[in-house]
């Protein structure tokens, strides 16, 4: 009877342990799903097209005047994984052999790159702008902070080289577009096909951005942030083939051998200047330069357009 009693107790304890483990795993998956999908589908219900127009109005940029002066050609390209990438092509002149690909930041679309496009067009550069994944009319609704978006850049670079016959190709990204540009720069495709990249206030880390947002959420102080991050990371790996490490731009720069210009905004409260300097220090390219603008996040081209484009030109044309 004693042995039978012990066996029953052991069975009960093991069953409870298994049940607790199952509940724990289930809870972790639920947490992970919330983290992963909150990041990937961050623009669900968000009118990114209208956001761009509103931002240009805040900056006082004459979008209508720009569109009247420069008639863009609408193109749809296809990335290697089948994603449809909507593109606008602006031709500076039939004789131009230089093309820049502009990569917008989070929450907007290619239209918000109009001020920067204008600066390049005035310098005689052809311009390609496109909607990143999860933004505008891109066929993918998932935002991966540059990891999968780098595939879109690749197809634009191929278009610039093969269809436009561009002799020089530069990729210029702002904010999350800077992260996309930076991650693309670490690829062999970039090393073989682009002459330089410009990273204007690039988002340095998907994980850091998430931690910042999570810390401001009500009740987050009662939940261990490391646990939440670990759950999200596991879910991303299992169901989306992505991890926080894949979008760790600051670390990935150690594999960036493309000529690189990093632009730091002194008043940046999103991509902090000290982190931008660390990111710059990690860039492995022999040819690299860092410049500082006395402006807020990515607003150097708005506040000091002449100085901004001159410093960019000095670097990419040397």
N, C-alpha and C positions, 0 to 999 in steps of 0.2 A: 504493500500500500504506500509506503514511504517513497519507493522508487517511482511508483506511478504518479504520486503527488508532485515529486520533483520534475518529472517529465512534463506534466501539465503546466507547471510554473514556467519551465524553460520555453515551452511552446508559446505560452501567452506572451512572455517577454520578447521572444523573437518576433512574434506577430506584430506586437506593438512597435518594435524597432523598425520593422519593414514598413508598417503603416506610416510612422513618423517620417521615414526616409522618402516614401512616395509623396506624402504631403509636402515635404520640404522641396523635393525636386519639382513638383507641380507648381508650388509657389514661386520657385526660382525661374521657371519657364514663363510664368505669367509676368513676373517683373521684367525678365529679359525681353519678352515680346513688347511690353509697353515702351521700354527704352529704345529698342531697335526700330520699331515702327514710328515712334515719335520723332526719331532722327530722319529716317528714310522718307517718311511721308509728311515732313514738316510743312509742305506747301499745300496740303490737301485743303481745299476751300479757300485758299489764298489767291487773290487775283494778282499774279505777278506782273501781268502786262500793265494793269492800271497802276501798280506800285511804281513802275518805272516812270510813267508819265507824271505821277505826283512828285517823285523825287526830282525830276528835271524842273518842275515848276518851283520847287523849294530852292533849287540852285539858280533859278532865273534864266535857265537856258531856253533859247528860242527853237524849239523842236520843229515847229512848222516851217520856219525860215530855213533850217538845216535841210529838211526834206525837200523843200522847193529848189534849193541850190544843188543838192546831191541826190540824184535819182538812183536809189539802190535797186539792184536786181535780186529778186527772190529765188532762192535755190533750196532744194532739199537733198541732202547727202545721206549716206547710210554708213553707220559705224560697223566695225568688224563683227559685232554681236547682233547686228540687225536693227539697231535702234535708228529711227529716222531723226535726222538733225536739221532743223530749219535754219537757213543761213541768209544773210543779206550781204551782197557784194557791192562795194562802192569803188568805182574806177576813178583814180586820180587823173589818169591820162593814158592814151593808147601807148605812149612810149615808156611808161613806168615799168620797171622790172623788179620793183620792191613791193612786197606784200606783208602786212601785219595782220595777225589774227587776234582779235580782242575777246577776252573772256570775262564776262560779267560776274558780279557777286551774288550772294544769296538773297532771295526774295524778290528779284526783279527779272528782267529778260534782256535780250540783246539791244532793245531800244535805249536802255539807260547808258549804253556805251557811246551814244551820239556825241557828247562833248569831246571825248578822247578820239573818236573817229574823225571829227572835224580837224583836230590838231594834226593828225597824221596826214589827212588829205591835203591840208595846206602845205605840208612838207613834200608833197608829190608821191606819197605812198598809197598804194591800193589797200583797201580795208575789207576784211571779212569779219562779220560779227555773227554770233549764233546763240541759240537758246540752250543753256545747260540742262541736264536731266533734272526733272522735277520742276522745270520752269518753262514759261511761255508755251510754245507749241511742240516742244520736244516730245517724242512718243513715249519716253520712259517717265514714270511718275516718281522715281526713286532718287533721292539726293544722297550721294555717297561722299561728299566733301572732297571731290576730286579724283577718287580712286577709279570709278567706272567712267567718269566724265572725261578722263584723259584719253579714252578711246575716241571720243568725239573730236577732240583736238587733232588726233592722228589723222582722221579722215579729211579734216580741213587742210592740214599740212599737205597731204597727198594731192588734194584738189589744187592748192596753190602751186605746187611744183609741176604737176602733170597737165592740168587744164589751163592754168593762167601762165604757165612757163616762167614763174617767178625765179629770178636769179638770186634774190635774197628773201628769206622768210624769217620773221620774228613773231614770237607769241608773247602777248602782253596781257596779264591777268590782274584783276583787282579783287582784294578781299578773298572770298572763297574761290573766285576765279584765279587768284594768285596761287592758291593751294593746288587747284587743277593744273595750272601751268607748271608749278614746281614739281608735282608728281609726274607729269608728262616728261619733264626735262630729265628724269632719271632713267628713261627708257632708251634702248638702242635706237629706236625709230627717231627719237629726238636728236641723238648724237649724230645720226647720219643725215638728217634732213632739215634741221633748223640752224640758223646762224647765231641766234641769241634769244634769250627769254628775259622778260621784265616782270618782276614780282612786286606789285604795289600793295603794301600792307597785307601780305598773304596770311590767311588763317593757318596757324601753325599746327593745330592739333584738334581733331574731332573730339577726342576724349576730354581735352581741357575745356573746349567749348561746352560740352555736355555737363561737365562738373560745375561750371560756372552757372549754367541755367538751373541745374538741379538744386544747388545750394540756396537759390532764391525762392524755391517752391515751398509753399506752406507745409509744415510737418516733416520736411526733409531732415531736420536735425535729429529726428527720432529713428532714422534709418541709416545704417552704415553706408556711406557713399561708395566705398570700395566694393562692398557686396553688390550694390546696384550696378556698378560699372562691370563687374565680373559677369553678372547675369546677362547684361546687355551684350557684352562681347561674345559670350558663348552662343547666344541666340543668333547674333549676326553671322557667326561662323557656320552654325548648323544649317540655317535656312536661307542665307543670302550670299555665302561665299566671301564675306568681308569681315575684317576685324578692325578694332581701334588702331592697332599698329599699322595697318595698311594705309591709314589716312593721317599718319604722324609725320606731317610735312617737315617739321623741324629736324627730325632724325633722318628722314629720307634724303635730305640735302647732301648727306655724306656720299651719295651715289650720283649726284648731279655734276656732270662734267661739261655741261653746255655753258657757253659764255652767259653770265648772269648779272643783271642789274637789280638790286633790291632797293625799293623806295620806302623810306620810313616816315611816318607822319608823327611829328613831335607831340601833337595833342590827341593822339589816338588812345581811346579808352576801350577799344575792342581788341586790337592786335598791338599790345603794348610795345613801346620802343625798345625796351630792354630785351624782350623776347625776339623782336625782329633782328636785333644785333646778334643774338645767339644763333638764330637761323642763318644769318649771313655768314657767321663764322664757320658753320658746318658745310657750306657750299664747297664742293671739291674741285670746281672748275679753276683752271689756272687764270683765266680771264674773268674777273668779277669786280664789282664796284658797288658801294652803298652810298646813296645820297639821302639827305634829310630835308623834308619840306615842313615849314612852320604852319601846319594845318591839322584839321581833324581827319578822321579815318577816310582814306582815299580821296580827300578833297584838294590835294595839291594841284591837280589838273584844273580844278575849278577856281581856286583862289589865286594861283600864280601860273596861268597857262603858258605864258611865254618862257618863263624860267623852267617850267616842268618839261615842255617838249624839247627845249634846247638841250637840257642835260640828257634827256633820253636819246636824242639824235647824236649828240657828241659820243655817246657810248656805243650805240648800235651801228653807227656808220664809220667808226674809226678802224 
